[in-house]
Amino acid sequence: MTTNIDIKTIEDLSLNAWPSFQMELYDGWILRFSHFYTHRTNSVEQFGTSSLTWREKIPYCETAYRRWGTPAIFKISPLVSKDFDYMLENRDYEIQHTTNVMVVNLEDAVLDAPTDVVTVSQTIQREWIDSLLTLNGTTNTIHKTIVPTMYDAIAKDTICVFVQSQGEIVATGLGILDRDYVGVYAIYVREDYRKKGLARSMCTCILKEGITRGAKKAYLQVVDGNDRAYRLYESLGFKYLYHYWFRVSKDIS
């Protein structure tokens, strides 16, 4: 049975795991700015008690994001009031990037994939970041500049994994350790190396290393509609916990 405590824990862990380029605290909300690199790192998250009204706070956020030249985005998790989501809908905000959160107790994980092709590092090297940006198709010059600083800002211990072929990194993955969890992030495989089990091997490697370093549970996030990734994670033992989405303003003028 899913509880708000479970969800709050994962939401806290994911905030720690993926810092934004800049952040602002505002009356129990975090405004995250990253030149729209991802929805998560460029959105408003509610984390505490508010004293101001929504009708006052939403326009403030819209103005703040307008200065960055990006749409105002609000993350809507099960911890956020349904009335707040309805208010955004009435302000012509559209739903984007619905994401499923999955978890597994590591004693129940299926860790039978070979990991001999995977290299493990406890630090995130610039070559890994550059390779990840190539693999995920990042071409924006600003993003290429700020994303390395975002990875450098991760305050938690990491498990950096990759697969090389002919001297090039063709697959990446990242584990982030926090409390008794390991979060699985940044699983990318070059197109001509897909369907070879590399993603499964990297995930297995992250989870095994997480166990070695004291993790008891794991979590990850997968965009709704990415059925191939979802099936992979299910085969590793992950189960659906909850989902969230983003309400995105259509107006940035």
Secondary structure, 3 states (H helix, E strand, C coil): CCCHHHHHHHHHHHHHHCCCCEEEEECCEEEEECCCCCCHHHCEEECCCCCCCHHHHHHHHHHHHHHCCCCCEEEECCCCCHHHHHHHHHCCCEEEEEEEEEEEEHHHCCCCCCCCCCEEECCCCHHHHHHHHHHCCCCCHHHHHHHHHHHHCCCCCEEEEEEEECCEEEEEEEEEEECCEEEEEEEEECHHHCCCCHHHHHHHHHHHHHHHCCCCEEEEEEECCCHHHHHHHHHCCCEEEEEEEEEECCCCC
